[in-house]
Amino acid sequence: MEILMRQIMLLPLIAIAACSAGNGNKPGSDIRQYPTQAEAPSPDYAALLSNRPQSVQAESLREPTAPQPADAKELGDLWVARLEERGALMGSGLAGKDEDSPIQSIDTLLTAEEFDTWLADNVWTAPPHIRWYFQQPLIAPSVSEAALAGVRVWPATETRTGWQMEAAFSGRIFLRDGCVFMQGFRDGDPEKLAWFHAETGLDVDAEGYFVLINRVSGEIAARLGETMTWAGPNPLDQDNPQIIAYREACGEFEVEGVGNPEANERLYVIYPHLREAPDRAPPPGIE
């Protein structure tokens, strides 16, 4: 049975990890030992959620301040092209049903501050007739100082999450020998390395468990070792250099995109009806 690693401070973590790592170091890695957190009891999510910060909108909005100019179509096409070239376009909306209608709204993968800095660096002025949508800033680091010694690499994209598939996937996501794995619950589901969206980070909670953090709100989303649910599928290019480097650090496993997962127990607190099995619901019209 794999050892459940806990730590309260960074120094105890290093000491425990040095004595209790899983299978030792992978070829080519450093000489440090890394921790394992294969299972973890759920924290008191009801208490955590009772103190949650005010709900944060997924995006911030900058309303237009001027009417559409005569060259609105050319301006809209120019800014869509600029954002596409930067890899920061989420989507856009037209002012009419005709495909030749001018663009009236643009969704970006940038925060408002990043957008304004980009404009200043290029001496550009954003068209004031366009409605702009921006990502909320990330207030938590991808890996906290307390958690740095726990992982070989943190497996997450740096690009903010845009529109994605919304099917519900579930599995156990856990830490073994400094690498983050996931495994579904169907018979024969193999272990895979987990890969997160940019909005998920790693920290250590007050009881010493490694936890996934919502980097936008700062809330605990799950403890590694819990059963979690996430939106997907999240296709990944297995030949991407980052993915190749991840496998070199953690082993030749397939890498699975797990998005921004939340512990099932946390979801049950927010949506209590989800705990009931579907076959236990009464038929329509019967109480």
Order of alpha helices (4+ residues) and beta strands (2+ residues): alpha-alpha-beta-alpha-beta-beta-alpha-beta-beta-beta-beta-beta-beta-beta-beta-alpha-beta-beta-alpha
